[in-house]
Protein backbone atom coordinates (compact mmCIF):
# COMPACT_ATOMS: atom_id res chain seq x y z
CA UNK A 1 0.00 0.00 0.00
CA UNK A 2 2.82 2.40 0.86
CA UNK A 3 4.48 1.64 -2.46
CA UNK A 4 1.23 2.44 -4.28
CA UNK A 5 0.91 5.75 -2.41
CA UNK A 6 4.51 6.69 -3.24
CA UNK A 7 3.94 5.82 -6.89
CA UNK A 8 0.73 7.89 -6.96
CA UNK A 9 2.51 10.86 -5.40
CA UNK A 10 5.40 10.55 -7.87
CA UNK A 11 2.97 10.50 -10.81
CA UNK A 12 1.13 13.52 -9.39
CA UNK A 13 4.39 15.44 -8.98
CA UNK A 14 5.41 14.61 -12.55
CA UNK A 15 2.08 15.84 -13.89
CA UNK A 16 2.32 18.99 -11.78
CA UNK A 17 5.76 19.77 -13.19
CA UNK A 18 4.47 19.15 -16.71
CA UNK A 19 1.50 21.48 -16.18
CA UNK A 20 3.72 24.19 -14.72
CA UNK A 21 6.13 23.96 -17.65
CA UNK A 22 3.22 24.05 -20.09
CA UNK A 23 1.75 27.16 -18.47
CA UNK A 24 5.11 28.89 -18.15
CA UNK A 25 6.33 28.24 -21.69
CA UNK A 26 4.18 30.92 -23.44
CA UNK A 27 5.22 33.49 -20.83
CA UNK A 28 8.91 32.65 -21.17
CA UNK A 29 8.76 32.68 -24.98
CA UNK A 30 6.92 35.99 -24.97
CA UNK A 31 9.58 37.54 -22.75
CA UNK A 32 12.56 36.12 -24.64
CA UNK A 33 11.10 37.13 -28.01
CA UNK A 34 10.57 40.67 -26.72
CA UNK A 35 14.21 40.79 -25.63
CA UNK A 36 15.29 39.31 -28.97
CA UNK A 37 13.41 41.96 -30.92
CA UNK A 38 14.73 44.76 -28.73
CA UNK A 39 18.32 43.59 -29.29
CA UNK A 40 17.86 43.67 -33.08
CA UNK A 41 19.34 40.17 -33.34
CA UNK A 42 16.01 38.35 -33.00
CA UNK A 43 17.62 35.94 -30.59
CA UNK A 44 17.80 35.37 -26.86
CA UNK A 45 20.75 33.42 -25.44
CA UNK A 46 19.27 30.30 -23.88
CA UNK A 47 22.36 28.10 -24.47
CA UNK A 48 20.18 25.49 -26.16
CA UNK A 49 22.22 24.04 -29.01
CA UNK A 50 23.13 20.56 -30.17
CA UNK A 51 26.53 19.65 -28.77
CA UNK A 52 28.72 16.62 -29.51
CA UNK A 53 30.73 14.52 -27.03
CA UNK A 54 27.75 13.53 -24.92
CA UNK A 55 27.24 16.89 -23.22
CA UNK A 56 24.38 19.40 -23.15
CA UNK A 57 23.97 22.90 -21.74
CA UNK A 58 20.91 23.87 -19.73
CA UNK A 59 19.02 27.11 -20.35
CA UNK A 60 21.12 28.68 -17.59
CA UNK A 61 24.37 27.65 -19.29
CA UNK A 62 25.26 24.77 -16.98
CA UNK A 63 27.06 21.83 -18.59
CA UNK A 64 25.75 18.33 -17.91
CA UNK A 65 25.72 14.86 -19.41
CA UNK A 66 23.23 14.38 -22.25
CA UNK A 67 20.33 12.01 -21.72
CA UNK A 68 19.30 9.41 -24.32
CA UNK A 69 16.84 11.75 -26.05
CA UNK A 70 19.50 14.46 -26.41
CA UNK A 71 22.07 11.94 -27.67
CA UNK A 72 19.65 10.76 -30.34
CA UNK A 73 18.86 14.37 -31.21
CA UNK A 74 22.56 14.98 -31.85
CA UNK A 75 22.86 11.84 -34.00
CA UNK A 76 19.94 12.92 -36.17
CA UNK A 77 21.22 16.46 -36.53
CA UNK A 78 24.65 15.16 -37.54
CA UNK A 79 23.10 12.97 -40.25
CA UNK A 80 21.85 16.10 -42.00
CA UNK A 81 25.49 17.09 -42.46
CA UNK A 82 26.41 13.59 -43.64
CA UNK A 83 23.79 14.06 -46.37
CA UNK A 84 24.89 17.60 -47.25
CA UNK A 85 28.58 16.63 -47.37
CA UNK A 86 28.05 14.79 -50.66
CA UNK A 87 27.82 18.18 -52.42
CA UNK A 88 30.87 19.94 -50.96
CA UNK A 89 33.96 18.38 -52.55
CA UNK A 90 36.29 21.20 -53.58
CA UNK A 91 33.64 23.81 -52.83
CA UNK A 92 33.44 26.89 -50.63
CA UNK A 93 30.74 26.14 -48.04
CA UNK A 94 28.80 28.30 -45.58
CA UNK A 95 26.98 26.73 -42.62
CA UNK A 96 24.38 29.27 -41.47
CA UNK A 97 23.31 28.62 -37.89
CA UNK A 98 26.34 26.42 -37.29
CA UNK A 99 25.87 26.17 -33.52
CA UNK A 100 28.74 24.31 -31.87
CA UNK A 101 30.48 23.78 -35.21
CA UNK A 102 30.43 19.98 -35.37
CA UNK A 103 28.70 20.19 -38.77
CA UNK A 104 31.45 22.42 -40.12
CA UNK A 105 33.91 19.68 -39.20
CA UNK A 106 31.82 17.10 -41.11
CA UNK A 107 31.75 19.37 -44.17
CA UNK A 108 35.48 20.08 -44.01
CA UNK A 109 36.40 16.41 -43.64
CA UNK A 110 33.95 15.71 -46.48
CA UNK A 111 36.21 17.59 -48.88
CA UNK A 112 35.13 21.25 -48.82
CA UNK A 113 37.92 23.59 -49.89
CA UNK A 114 36.90 26.16 -47.26
CA UNK A 115 34.15 26.22 -44.64
CA UNK A 116 32.60 29.26 -42.98
CA UNK A 117 30.24 28.93 -40.05
CA UNK A 118 28.07 31.63 -38.52
CA UNK A 119 25.69 31.72 -35.60
CA UNK A 120 24.08 34.36 -33.40
CA UNK A 121 24.97 32.63 -30.12
CA UNK A 122 28.22 33.83 -28.57
CA UNK A 123 28.31 30.78 -26.31
CA UNK A 124 28.00 28.36 -29.23
CA UNK A 125 30.65 30.26 -31.22
CA UNK A 126 33.12 30.11 -28.33
CA UNK A 127 32.65 26.36 -28.24
CA UNK A 128 32.96 26.13 -32.04
CA UNK A 129 36.20 28.10 -32.14
CA UNK A 130 37.73 26.12 -29.27
CA UNK A 131 36.75 22.68 -30.56
CA UNK A 132 36.43 23.08 -34.34
CA UNK A 133 38.45 26.19 -35.16
CA UNK A 134 40.80 24.17 -37.35
CA UNK A 135 37.98 23.19 -39.68
CA UNK A 136 36.18 26.48 -40.32
CA UNK A 137 36.23 30.23 -39.90
CA UNK A 138 33.47 31.35 -37.55
CA UNK A 139 31.62 34.66 -37.27
CA UNK A 140 28.65 36.05 -35.38
CA UNK A 141 25.76 36.71 -37.75
CA UNK A 142 22.01 36.26 -37.81
CA UNK A 143 20.36 34.24 -40.56
CA UNK A 144 18.18 37.28 -41.29
CA UNK A 145 21.22 39.56 -41.76
CA UNK A 146 24.28 37.90 -43.29
CA UNK A 147 26.09 41.16 -44.03
CA UNK A 148 29.45 39.50 -43.39
CA UNK A 149 29.01 37.42 -46.54
CA UNK A 150 29.05 38.96 -50.01
CA UNK A 151 26.59 38.14 -52.78
CA UNK A 152 27.35 34.70 -54.20
CA UNK A 153 29.74 34.05 -51.32
CA UNK A 154 29.54 30.24 -51.16
CA UNK A 155 29.13 27.44 -53.68
CA UNK A 156 27.13 25.42 -51.16
CA UNK A 157 25.07 26.94 -48.34
CA UNK A 158 23.67 24.66 -45.64
CA UNK A 159 21.19 25.55 -42.92
CA UNK A 160 20.05 22.93 -40.43
CA UNK A 161 17.11 23.46 -38.07
CA UNK A 162 17.26 27.27 -38.03
CA UNK A 163 14.39 28.50 -40.22
CA UNK A 164 11.74 27.40 -37.69
CA UNK A 165 13.38 29.58 -35.03
CA UNK A 166 13.57 32.77 -37.09
CA UNK A 167 9.97 32.12 -38.13
CA UNK A 168 9.00 32.82 -34.50
CA UNK A 169 9.92 36.44 -35.31
CA UNK A 170 8.13 36.41 -38.68
CA UNK A 171 11.42 36.72 -40.59
CA UNK A 172 11.49 33.48 -42.59
CA UNK A 173 11.13 35.33 -45.92
CA UNK A 174 13.97 37.69 -45.08
CA UNK A 175 16.12 34.77 -43.92
CA UNK A 176 15.56 32.83 -47.14
CA UNK A 177 16.35 35.96 -49.17
CA UNK A 178 19.72 36.11 -47.39
CA UNK A 179 20.42 32.41 -47.95
CA UNK A 180 19.65 32.83 -51.64
CA UNK A 181 21.77 35.97 -51.90
CA UNK A 182 24.92 34.36 -50.54
CA UNK A 183 24.55 31.22 -52.70
CA UNK A 184 26.74 31.48 -55.81
CA UNK A 185 25.12 31.33 -59.27
CA UNK A 186 24.76 27.66 -60.10
CA UNK A 187 25.36 26.84 -56.43
CA UNK A 188 23.24 24.80 -54.07
CA UNK A 189 21.27 25.56 -50.90
CA UNK A 190 20.50 22.66 -48.52
CA UNK A 191 17.94 23.39 -45.78
CA UNK A 192 16.50 21.20 -43.03
CA UNK A 193 13.47 22.28 -40.97
CA UNK A 194 10.80 20.34 -39.07
CA UNK A 195 7.54 19.13 -40.53
CA UNK A 196 4.74 20.74 -38.52
CA UNK A 197 2.78 17.48 -38.66
CA UNK A 198 5.29 16.11 -36.16
CA UNK A 199 6.34 19.18 -34.18
CA UNK A 200 3.35 21.50 -34.39
CA UNK A 201 4.14 25.21 -34.37
CA UNK A 202 7.86 24.38 -34.28
CA UNK A 203 7.95 23.74 -38.01
CA UNK A 204 6.41 24.31 -41.43
CA UNK A 205 3.51 22.58 -43.15
CA UNK A 206 4.08 21.21 -46.65
CA UNK A 207 2.09 24.10 -48.13
CA UNK A 208 4.12 26.63 -46.16
CA UNK A 209 7.51 25.22 -47.08
CA UNK A 210 6.67 24.87 -50.77
CA UNK A 211 5.15 28.36 -51.00
CA UNK A 212 8.18 29.84 -49.25
CA UNK A 213 10.68 28.31 -51.66
CA UNK A 214 8.49 28.81 -54.72
CA UNK A 215 8.59 32.56 -54.12
CA UNK A 216 12.40 32.57 -54.02
CA UNK A 217 13.73 29.84 -56.30
CA UNK A 218 13.03 28.64 -59.83
CA UNK A 219 14.34 25.19 -58.92
CA UNK A 220 13.78 23.49 -55.61
CA UNK A 221 13.02 20.00 -54.35
CA UNK A 222 11.37 19.04 -51.05
CA UNK A 223 12.14 15.66 -49.52
CA UNK A 224 9.51 14.30 -47.14
CA UNK A 225 10.58 13.40 -43.61
CA UNK A 226 10.72 9.66 -42.95
CA UNK A 227 8.30 9.17 -40.03
CA UNK A 228 4.54 9.01 -40.46
CA UNK A 229 3.11 11.60 -38.02
CA UNK A 230 1.93 10.46 -34.60
CA UNK A 231 -1.57 11.22 -33.34
CA UNK A 232 -4.89 11.00 -35.12
CA UNK A 233 -5.07 14.58 -36.43
CA UNK A 234 -1.48 14.70 -37.66
CA UNK A 235 -1.77 11.33 -39.36
CA UNK A 236 -5.01 12.42 -41.03
CA UNK A 237 -3.19 15.49 -42.38
CA UNK A 238 -0.52 13.26 -43.93
CA UNK A 239 -3.14 10.94 -45.43
CA UNK A 240 -5.02 13.89 -46.94
CA UNK A 241 -1.81 15.12 -48.53
CA UNK A 242 -1.19 11.69 -49.97
CA UNK A 243 -4.70 11.52 -51.40
CA UNK A 244 -4.35 14.90 -53.12
CA UNK A 245 -0.73 14.50 -54.24
CA UNK A 246 0.45 17.36 -52.02
CA UNK A 247 3.62 15.55 -51.03
CA UNK A 248 7.32 16.00 -51.48
CA UNK A 249 9.73 13.43 -52.83
CA UNK A 250 9.20 10.39 -50.63
CA UNK A 251 12.08 7.95 -50.22
CA UNK A 252 11.87 4.62 -48.43
CA UNK A 253 14.61 5.68 -46.06
CA UNK A 254 16.72 3.22 -44.10
CA UNK A 255 16.13 4.58 -40.63
CA UNK A 256 17.86 3.31 -37.51
CA UNK A 257 14.93 3.61 -35.12
CA UNK A 258 17.15 3.08 -32.09
CA UNK A 259 18.71 6.47 -32.87
CA UNK A 260 15.42 8.35 -33.25
CA UNK A 261 13.77 10.78 -30.84
CA UNK A 262 10.26 9.38 -30.39
CA UNK A 263 7.27 10.07 -28.12
CA UNK A 264 6.78 7.67 -25.23
CA UNK A 265 4.98 4.46 -26.20
CA UNK A 266 5.06 5.47 -29.88
CA UNK A 267 4.92 2.81 -32.57
CA UNK A 268 6.92 4.39 -35.39
CA UNK A 269 5.94 3.82 -38.99
CA UNK A 270 7.99 4.88 -41.98
CA UNK A 271 6.77 6.50 -45.19
CA UNK A 272 7.26 4.40 -48.29
CA UNK A 273 8.24 5.78 -51.67
CA UNK A 274 11.01 5.44 -54.21
CA UNK A 275 13.92 3.18 -53.34
CA UNK A 276 17.06 4.91 -52.04
CA UNK A 277 19.63 5.55 -54.72
CA UNK A 278 20.50 8.21 -57.27
CA UNK A 279 18.05 11.07 -57.66
CA UNK A 280 18.55 13.84 -60.23
CA UNK A 281 18.13 17.45 -59.24
CA UNK A 282 19.31 20.47 -61.27
CA UNK A 283 21.99 18.51 -63.07
CA UNK A 284 23.26 16.85 -59.88
CA UNK A 285 23.25 13.28 -58.69
CA UNK A 286 21.79 13.14 -55.18
CA UNK A 287 22.53 10.02 -53.14
CA UNK A 288 19.29 9.53 -51.21
CA UNK A 289 20.79 6.57 -49.32
CA UNK A 290 22.27 9.25 -47.06
CA UNK A 291 18.88 10.65 -46.05
CA UNK A 292 17.97 10.16 -42.39
CA UNK A 293 15.53 13.03 -41.87
CA UNK A 294 13.09 11.50 -39.43
CA UNK A 295 11.18 14.68 -38.49
CA UNK A 296 12.28 17.37 -40.94
CA UNK A 297 11.86 18.41 -44.52
CA UNK A 298 15.08 18.59 -46.47
CA UNK A 299 14.99 21.12 -49.29
CA UNK A 300 17.48 21.48 -52.12
CA UNK A 301 17.35 24.74 -54.06
CA UNK A 302 19.45 26.50 -56.65
CA UNK A 303 19.25 30.19 -57.60
CA UNK A 304 19.47 29.35 -61.31
CA UNK A 305 17.11 27.33 -63.45
CA UNK A 306 13.85 27.38 -65.35
CA UNK A 307 11.74 24.65 -63.80
CA UNK A 308 11.20 23.03 -60.45
CA UNK A 309 13.47 20.04 -59.79
CA UNK A 310 11.97 16.59 -60.20
CA UNK A 311 13.09 12.99 -60.23
CA UNK A 312 13.80 13.10 -63.96
CA UNK A 313 15.44 16.52 -63.90
CA UNK A 314 18.33 16.48 -66.43
C-alpha positions as CSV (number, residue, x, y, z in Angstrom):
1,X,0.0,0.0,0.0
2,X,2.8,2.4,0.9
3,X,4.5,1.6,-2.5
4,X,1.2,2.4,-4.3
5,X,0.9,5.7,-2.4
6,X,4.5,6.7,-3.2
7,X,3.9,5.8,-6.9
8,X,0.7,7.9,-7.0
9,X,2.5,10.9,-5.4
10,X,5.4,10.6,-7.9
11,X,3.0,10.5,-10.8
12,X,1.1,13.5,-9.4
13,X,4.4,15.4,-9.0
14,X,5.4,14.6,-12.5
15,X,2.1,15.8,-13.9
16,X,2.3,19.0,-11.8
17,X,5.8,19.8,-13.2
18,X,4.5,19.2,-16.7
19,X,1.5,21.5,-16.2
20,X,3.7,24.2,-14.7
21,X,6.1,24.0,-17.7
22,X,3.2,24.0,-20.1
23,X,1.8,27.2,-18.5
24,X,5.1,28.9,-18.1
25,X,6.3,28.2,-21.7
26,X,4.2,30.9,-23.4
27,X,5.2,33.5,-20.8
28,X,8.9,32.7,-21.2
29,X,8.8,32.7,-25.0
30,X,6.9,36.0,-25.0
31,X,9.6,37.5,-22.7
32,X,12.6,36.1,-24.6
33,X,11.1,37.1,-28.0
34,X,10.6,40.7,-26.7
35,X,14.2,40.8,-25.6
36,X,15.3,39.3,-29.0
37,X,13.4,42.0,-30.9
38,X,14.7,44.8,-28.7
39,X,18.3,43.6,-29.3
40,X,17.9,43.7,-33.1
41,X,19.3,40.2,-33.3
42,X,16.0,38.4,-33.0
43,X,17.6,35.9,-30.6
44,X,17.8,35.4,-26.9
45,X,20.8,33.4,-25.4
46,X,19.3,30.3,-23.9
47,X,22.4,28.1,-24.5
48,X,20.2,25.5,-26.2
49,X,22.2,24.0,-29.0
50,X,23.1,20.6,-30.2
51,X,26.5,19.7,-28.8
52,X,28.7,16.6,-29.5
53,X,30.7,14.5,-27.0
54,X,27.7,13.5,-24.9
55,X,27.2,16.9,-23.2
56,X,24.4,19.4,-23.2
57,X,24.0,22.9,-21.7
58,X,20.9,23.9,-19.7
59,X,19.0,27.1,-20.3
60,X,21.1,28.7,-17.6
61,X,24.4,27.7,-19.3
62,X,25.3,24.8,-17.0
63,X,27.1,21.8,-18.6
64,X,25.8,18.3,-17.9
65,X,25.7,14.9,-19.4
66,X,23.2,14.4,-22.2
67,X,20.3,12.0,-21.7
68,X,19.3,9.4,-24.3
69,X,16.8,11.8,-26.0
70,X,19.5,14.5,-26.4
71,X,22.1,11.9,-27.7
72,X,19.6,10.8,-30.3
73,X,18.9,14.4,-31.2
74,X,22.6,15.0,-31.8
75,X,22.9,11.8,-34.0
76,X,19.9,12.9,-36.2
77,X,21.2,16.5,-36.5
78,X,24.6,15.2,-37.5
79,X,23.1,13.0,-40.3
80,X,21.8,16.1,-42.0
81,X,25.5,17.1,-42.5
82,X,26.4,13.6,-43.6
83,X,23.8,14.1,-46.4
84,X,24.9,17.6,-47.3
85,X,28.6,16.6,-47.4
86,X,28.1,14.8,-50.7
87,X,27.8,18.2,-52.4
88,X,30.9,19.9,-51.0
89,X,34.0,18.4,-52.6
90,X,36.3,21.2,-53.6
91,X,33.6,23.8,-52.8
92,X,33.4,26.9,-50.6
93,X,30.7,26.1,-48.0
94,X,28.8,28.3,-45.6
95,X,27.0,26.7,-42.6
96,X,24.4,29.3,-41.5
97,X,23.3,28.6,-37.9
98,X,26.3,26.4,-37.3
99,X,25.9,26.2,-33.5
100,X,28.7,24.3,-31.9
101,X,30.5,23.8,-35.2
102,X,30.4,20.0,-35.4
103,X,28.7,20.2,-38.8
104,X,31.5,22.4,-40.1
105,X,33.9,19.7,-39.2
106,X,31.8,17.1,-41.1
107,X,31.8,19.4,-44.2
108,X,35.5,20.1,-44.0
109,X,36.4,16.4,-43.6
110,X,33.9,15.7,-46.5
111,X,36.2,17.6,-48.9
112,X,35.1,21.2,-48.8
113,X,37.9,23.6,-49.9
114,X,36.9,26.2,-47.3
115,X,34.2,26.2,-44.6
116,X,32.6,29.3,-43.0
117,X,30.2,28.9,-40.0
118,X,28.1,31.6,-38.5
119,X,25.7,31.7,-35.6
120,X,24.1,34.4,-33.4
121,X,25.0,32.6,-30.1
122,X,28.2,33.8,-28.6
123,X,28.3,30.8,-26.3
124,X,28.0,28.4,-29.2
125,X,30.6,30.3,-31.2
126,X,33.1,30.1,-28.3
127,X,32.6,26.4,-28.2
128,X,33.0,26.1,-32.0
129,X,36.2,28.1,-32.1
130,X,37.7,26.1,-29.3
131,X,36.8,22.7,-30.6
132,X,36.4,23.1,-34.3
133,X,38.5,26.2,-35.2
134,X,40.8,24.2,-37.3
135,X,38.0,23.2,-39.7
136,X,36.2,26.5,-40.3
137,X,36.2,30.2,-39.9
138,X,33.5,31.4,-37.5
139,X,31.6,34.7,-37.3
140,X,28.6,36.0,-35.4
141,X,25.8,36.7,-37.8
142,X,22.0,36.3,-37.8
143,X,20.4,34.2,-40.6
144,X,18.2,37.3,-41.3
145,X,21.2,39.6,-41.8
146,X,24.3,37.9,-43.3
147,X,26.1,41.2,-44.0
148,X,29.4,39.5,-43.4
149,X,29.0,37.4,-46.5
150,X,29.1,39.0,-50.0
151,X,26.6,38.1,-52.8
152,X,27.3,34.7,-54.2
153,X,29.7,34.1,-51.3
154,X,29.5,30.2,-51.2
155,X,29.1,27.4,-53.7
156,X,27.1,25.4,-51.2
157,X,25.1,26.9,-48.3
158,X,23.7,24.7,-45.6
159,X,21.2,25.6,-42.9
160,X,20.0,22.9,-40.4
161,X,17.1,23.5,-38.1
162,X,17.3,27.3,-38.0
163,X,14.4,28.5,-40.2
164,X,11.7,27.4,-37.7
165,X,13.4,29.6,-35.0
166,X,13.6,32.8,-37.1
167,X,10.0,32.1,-38.1
168,X,9.0,32.8,-34.5
169,X,9.9,36.4,-35.3
170,X,8.1,36.4,-38.7
171,X,11.4,36.7,-40.6
172,X,11.5,33.5,-42.6
173,X,11.1,35.3,-45.9
174,X,14.0,37.7,-45.1
175,X,16.1,34.8,-43.9
176,X,15.6,32.8,-47.1
177,X,16.4,36.0,-49.2
178,X,19.7,36.1,-47.4
179,X,20.4,32.4,-47.9
180,X,19.6,32.8,-51.6
181,X,21.8,36.0,-51.9
182,X,24.9,34.4,-50.5
183,X,24.6,31.2,-52.7
184,X,26.7,31.5,-55.8
185,X,25.1,31.3,-59.3
186,X,24.8,27.7,-60.1
187,X,25.4,26.8,-56.4
188,X,23.2,24.8,-54.1
189,X,21.3,25.6,-50.9
190,X,20.5,22.7,-48.5
191,X,17.9,23.4,-45.8
192,X,16.5,21.2,-43.0
193,X,13.5,22.3,-41.0
194,X,10.8,20.3,-39.1
195,X,7.5,19.1,-40.5
196,X,4.7,20.7,-38.5
197,X,2.8,17.5,-38.7
198,X,5.3,16.1,-36.2
199,X,6.3,19.2,-34.2
200,X,3.4,21.5,-34.4
201,X,4.1,25.2,-34.4
202,X,7.9,24.4,-34.3
203,X,8.0,23.7,-38.0
204,X,6.4,24.3,-41.4
205,X,3.5,22.6,-43.2
206,X,4.1,21.2,-46.7
207,X,2.1,24.1,-48.1
208,X,4.1,26.6,-46.2
209,X,7.5,25.2,-47.1
210,X,6.7,24.9,-50.8
211,X,5.1,28.4,-51.0
212,X,8.2,29.8,-49.3
213,X,10.7,28.3,-51.7
214,X,8.5,28.8,-54.7
215,X,8.6,32.6,-54.1
216,X,12.4,32.6,-54.0
217,X,13.7,29.8,-56.3
218,X,13.0,28.6,-59.8
219,X,14.3,25.2,-58.9
220,X,13.8,23.5,-55.6
221,X,13.0,20.0,-54.4
222,X,11.4,19.0,-51.1
223,X,12.1,15.7,-49.5
224,X,9.5,14.3,-47.1
225,X,10.6,13.4,-43.6
226,X,10.7,9.7,-43.0
227,X,8.3,9.2,-40.0
228,X,4.5,9.0,-40.5
229,X,3.1,11.6,-38.0
230,X,1.9,10.5,-34.6
231,X,-1.6,11.2,-33.3
232,X,-4.9,11.0,-35.1
233,X,-5.1,14.6,-36.4
234,X,-1.5,14.7,-37.7
235,X,-1.8,11.3,-39.4
236,X,-5.0,12.4,-41.0
237,X,-3.2,15.5,-42.4
238,X,-0.5,13.3,-43.9
239,X,-3.1,10.9,-45.4
240,X,-5.0,13.9,-46.9
241,X,-1.8,15.1,-48.5
242,X,-1.2,11.7,-50.0
243,X,-4.7,11.5,-51.4
244,X,-4.3,14.9,-53.1
245,X,-0.7,14.5,-54.2
246,X,0.4,17.4,-52.0
247,X,3.6,15.6,-51.0
248,X,7.3,16.0,-51.5
249,X,9.7,13.4,-52.8
250,X,9.2,10.4,-50.6
251,X,12.1,8.0,-50.2
252,X,11.9,4.6,-48.4
253,X,14.6,5.7,-46.1
254,X,16.7,3.2,-44.1
255,X,16.1,4.6,-40.6
256,X,17.9,3.3,-37.5
257,X,14.9,3.6,-35.1
258,X,17.1,3.1,-32.1
259,X,18.7,6.5,-32.9
260,X,15.4,8.4,-33.2
261,X,13.8,10.8,-30.8
262,X,10.3,9.4,-30.4
263,X,7.3,10.1,-28.1
264,X,6.8,7.7,-25.2
265,X,5.0,4.5,-26.2
266,X,5.1,5.5,-29.9
267,X,4.9,2.8,-32.6
268,X,6.9,4.4,-35.4
269,X,5.9,3.8,-39.0
270,X,8.0,4.9,-42.0
271,X,6.8,6.5,-45.2
272,X,7.3,4.4,-48.3
273,X,8.2,5.8,-51.7
274,X,11.0,5.4,-54.2
275,X,13.9,3.2,-53.3
276,X,17.1,4.9,-52.0
277,X,19.6,5.6,-54.7
278,X,20.5,8.2,-57.3
279,X,18.0,11.1,-57.7
280,X,18.5,13.8,-60.2
281,X,18.1,17.4,-59.2
282,X,19.3,20.5,-61.3
283,X,22.0,18.5,-63.1
284,X,23.3,16.9,-59.9
285,X,23.3,13.3,-58.7
286,X,21.8,13.1,-55.2
287,X,22.5,10.0,-53.1
288,X,19.3,9.5,-51.2
289,X,20.8,6.6,-49.3
290,X,22.3,9.3,-47.1
291,X,18.9,10.6,-46.1
292,X,18.0,10.2,-42.4
293,X,15.5,13.0,-41.9
294,X,13.1,11.5,-39.4
295,X,11.2,14.7,-38.5
296,X,12.3,17.4,-40.9
297,X,11.9,18.4,-44.5
298,X,15.1,18.6,-46.5
299,X,15.0,21.1,-49.3
300,X,17.5,21.5,-52.1
301,X,17.3,24.7,-54.1
302,X,19.4,26.5,-56.6
303,X,19.3,30.2,-57.6
304,X,19.5,29.4,-61.3
305,X,17.1,27.3,-63.5
306,X,13.9,27.4,-65.3
307,X,11.7,24.6,-63.8
308,X,11.2,23.0,-60.5
309,X,13.5,20.0,-59.8
310,X,12.0,16.6,-60.2
311,X,13.1,13.0,-60.2
312,X,13.8,13.1,-64.0
313,X,15.4,16.5,-63.9
314,X,18.3,16.5,-66.4
